[in-house]
Amino acid sequence: MRHLLTTAGLPRKTVTALLDTAEALKQSLLGREVRKLPTLRGRTVVTLFYESSTRTRASFEIAGKWMSADVVNISAGGSAVAKGESLRDTALTLTAMGADCVVLRHPASGAAHRLAGWVPAHVINAGDGTHQHPTQALLDAATLRERLGDLNGRTVTIIGDVLHSRVARSNIELLITLGARIRLVAPPTLLPRDVAHWGNALASTSGDWPVTVSHDLDAALPGSDAVMMLRVQTERMHGEFFPSAREYAISYGLTEARLGLLPEHAVVLHPGPMLRGMEIAYSVADSPRAAITEQVRNGVHVRMAVLYHLLAGRDDQTPGEEV
Amino acid sequence: MSSPSGMGAVGAAGPLRQRELLSAAEVARIVARMAHQIIERTAPEPVVMLGIPTRGVPLAHRLADRIREFGGPAPVVGTLDVTLYRDDLRRRPTRPLRATELPDDGLDDVLVVLVDDVLYSGRTVAAALDAVREYGRPRAVQLAVLVDRGHRELPIRADYVGKNVPTSRDEEIGVLLTETDRTDAVVLRAYDRDQR
C-alpha cells in the first residue's frame, strides 16, 4: 500500500489486514507502562491540516509517536499557507525536508488525491471536503468488529447529514466491502441525490449496492445492529436544509426513547465532535450502548496500523501484496 | 517460523531435494529431553515460557506440558510477537503482526525462557530481547530452540538446543508441527542457487 486516499475499492483482504494489525497493536500495548514501539524510528510524518481538528490530528500524532516516528504538525493558520502558498508548494517544501508521509486534511474534495500525484511521500487522507475520511471508517469498523464480531450480513444505519459527510461516504464503501448492509436515514435535503442508485455507477460494488434510504428514523431502528450518528455540519451548509435545530432533533435526534427501539446488542457510534441535544441526547451519548470513547481509543491503533502498513515495509510493494 | 530465511520463501519450482532430519518420534524425544534440561537448570524456580510466533508458540506449550509431566515447577506460557522490533522491516514487504499474550503478572524479576523453532542469524532473538525489555525486567532470559542451524550474525547462543544441524545458506530448515502443519517433522530442503 502506497497511499491511503479512499476506502472505495480497498480490497477486503487489505481492510482485514489493517484491522488485524490494529487489533494486534492494541493488544501488544495493553497495560504497558511504556507505550513506545521502535518500529518507525527515523521516519518523519507530517500532519498538514487546512481545517480545524482535535481528535484526528491528535490521534495521528499519538499514533506516530507511539511508533517512534518523528511527527511534525502544520496547520494552515500560522504557516506559509496564510501567506498564500499553494498546497503543492507547501507539500513539496515539506517533502524536501524529508517527510516520509503527509497526513492531509483539506476542505476541497480530492485534495489528497492530487497531493499523491505531486509528492514522493506517502499520503494519508485525513478528510477531504465532503469526499472521504478513510481512517475514521477504519476505526468505526474496528469498533464495530470488537462489539459485534464479523460484520458480514450486519445492518448499519447511518443517520443525519449524509450530504456533507465524508465519514458517511468512507463508511458506506468500507462497510459494504466487509459485507454489511447500509440504511441511510436523513431528511431529503441532507441526502445526496439518487444515493440509492449509486451502485450502478460504481465499479467497486459489481452491481450489488446494499444501501437503502429512508426518512423515518423510528421505523429504521428496530432492525439495526449499529447506528452511526453524523454531526450536522452547519459550517458546510450554505442555505436552509431544515427548519430549526429543534425540529431536526425531534425528527432525527437519537433520544433515550429511540435507544429503546434498538435491539439489545446494537451499538451507537458517533465520529465526533458531538452536538449533544441536537443529533444525540446527553444520556444516549453516555450510555453503555454508545461506543464513542472506544472509537477514539481505536482511532490511535487504526492509525498506527495504517502508518505501519505504509511506512514499515519495503517501498516497492503493490497493493494487496503486503498481506 | 520467525527467522527471516529459516523456511520462508519457497521458490516457485520447489526444492531440488528434501530430506527428513527428524521424524515425529525424534521430535517428541528431543522436546522431552529439552524439558528435562530446563528442569535441571531452573528448578525449583518456575519459568515463564515465551513462544515466538509462529512455531515457537506450540513448542513452548509442548515444553511446558512435558515439564509439568516430569514434575517440574509449572511454567506459565505466553507468546511474544517480535515483528515490531525487527531490524529488517524495511528490507521486506510489510509483515503481518501476530498475537502477544504475556502473563498477567508481567515479566519483572521472573526467569524467562524464549522458545523458537530455528536459530539462524540470531536477529529474531535480538528483536525478542528488545521486546522483552519493553514489558519488564526479567531476572534472567534463556533461549530454547528446536534446531540450531548456525550462521549467526550476532553474538547470541541458545541455552537449550534440540539438535545442531550444519547447513549451507542455500538450504532451508523446515520445522513442521501438528498444531500448524498437521504433522511433526524437521526437514532440510536444498535449493538450486539460481532459484532462490
Interface residues (C-beta under 8 A of the other chain):
Chain A: M1 A17 D20 T21 A24 L25 Q27 S28 R32 V34 K36 L37 P38 T39 M67 Y308 H309 A312 G313 R314 Q317 E321 E322 V323
Chain B: D81 L84 Y85 L89 R90 R91 R92 P93 T94 R95 P96 L97 R98 A99 T100 E101 D130 E134 Y135
